[in-house]
Amino acid sequence: MKKWVLFFVLTLVTGTTVLSNVKEKRKIQVAILLDTSSSMDGLIEQAKSRLWNIVNTLTTLKYGGQTPEIEIALYEYGNNGISTDDWIRRVTPLTSDLDLISEKLFARTTWGGQEYCGAVIRKAVRDLKWGENKGDMKLIYIAGNEPFTQGKISYKDAVNQALEKDIYVNTIHCG
């Protein structure tokens, strides 16, 4: 009790906290956006394996000697089985449950559709709970095989919205 009283008094007198030695744990947050349209029929397994390889690589990273917390979200887009106007489905929100991500990623299948890259990037930027810490790494990986110019939402505008939140968009062209 005396230690907390002393901490409180020091904080009031100096205006700073004594706990500055406590390092805030960094995060790596990644949104995986996977094209599951029929044009990916012969490419989907390769794309899923490549994306999972990226996740595995991220788990080996260190920051200041510490392992950052990893959070992954999964979206699929371009699949006629998705009953939305833009053929986009958030499969999982940001989660640290990598077993769940693996299960859901490798369960994705293809079926028809339109590939609206700008729309899926914008949806991931707007809908996910991205960290506010400037030291966090925030990434989007979009994997598909169609041009980014499909749909009403410009991929350039979506990428600029991502950059405003310090989210970096990476592409994986399949094919």
SVG drawing of the C-alpha trace seen along z (x, -y; Angstrom):
<svg xmlns="http://www.w3.org/2000/svg" viewBox="-28 -19 44 45">
<polyline fill="none" stroke="black" stroke-width="0.4" points="0.0,0.0 2.8,-2.4 4.4,-1.8 1.2,-2.8 0.8,-5.9 4.4,-6.9 3.7,-6.2 0.6,-8.4 2.4,-11.3 5.4,-11.1 3.0,-11.2 1.2,-14.2 4.4,-16.1 6.3,-15.3 3.4,-15.0 5.0,-11.8 4.5,-8.2 7.3,-6.1 6.2,-3.0 7.9,-4.3 10.1,-1.2 7.1,1.0 7.2,1.6 3.9,1.6 3.5,4.9 3.6,4.3 1.1,5.8 1.2,7.0 -2.2,6.8 -3.0,8.3 -6.1,8.5 -6.0,11.2 -8.2,10.6 -8.6,13.6 -10.3,13.7 -12.6,16.7 -14.1,16.2 -14.1,18.9 -11.2,17.4 -9.1,18.6 -10.1,22.3 -6.6,23.5 -4.8,21.0 -6.7,20.9 -4.6,23.6 -1.4,21.9 -2.8,18.5 -3.9,20.0 -0.5,21.6 1.4,18.4 -0.8,16.4 -0.3,19.0 3.5,18.8 3.3,15.0 1.4,15.6 4.1,18.1 6.9,15.7 5.2,12.9 5.1,15.1 8.9,15.2 9.4,11.5 10.8,9.7 10.5,6.1 12.9,4.8 13.6,8.5 9.9,9.2 7.5,11.2 4.7,8.9 1.1,10.0 -0.2,11.3 -3.8,10.6 -5.1,11.8 -8.5,11.1 -9.8,13.0 -12.0,11.7 -13.1,13.4 -14.4,11.6 -15.7,12.3 -17.7,15.4 -21.3,15.8 -22.0,17.7 -21.7,14.4 -25.1,12.8 -24.1,9.1 -24.1,6.4 -20.3,6.4 -19.6,10.1 -17.5,9.5 -17.6,11.5 -15.6,11.0 -14.8,14.5 -13.1,13.6 -12.4,10.3 -8.9,9.6 -8.0,12.5 -4.9,14.0 -6.4,17.5 -4.1,18.7 -5.7,22.2 -9.0,20.6 -7.5,18.5 -5.8,21.6 -9.1,23.6 -11.1,20.8 -8.4,19.9 -8.0,23.5 -11.8,24.0 -12.3,21.3 -13.5,22.5 -14.3,20.7 -17.6,20.0 -18.3,17.3 -18.5,13.6 -17.1,10.2 -13.8,9.1 -14.1,5.7 -10.6,5.1 -11.2,1.4 -14.4,2.4 -12.7,5.2 -9.7,3.0 -12.0,0.2 -14.2,2.6 -11.2,4.0 -9.8,0.5 -13.1,-0.7 -14.5,2.3 -11.6,3.8 -10.5,2.6 -7.0,1.5 -4.6,0.5 -3.9,-3.1 -0.3,-2.6 2.2,-4.1 4.6,-1.2 2.2,1.4 2.6,2.9 -0.7,2.9 -0.8,4.7 -3.3,5.8 -2.5,8.7 -4.8,9.0 -4.5,12.1 -6.2,12.5 -5.8,12.7 -8.0,10.0 -7.4,6.3 -7.9,3.9 -10.1,1.6 -13.4,3.6 -16.2,2.1 -17.4,-1.4 -14.8,-2.0 -11.3,-3.0 -8.5,-0.9 -6.4,-4.0 -8.8,-5.7 -9.0,-2.6 -5.3,-2.3 -5.0,-6.1 -7.6,-5.6 -5.4,-2.7 -2.3,-4.8 -4.0,-7.5 -4.3,-4.9 -0.7,-3.7 -2.0,-0.4 0.2,0.8 -1.4,2.7 0.5,5.6 -0.6,7.5 -0.2,11.1 -0.9,11.6 -1.9,15.2 -1.4,16.7"/>
</svg>
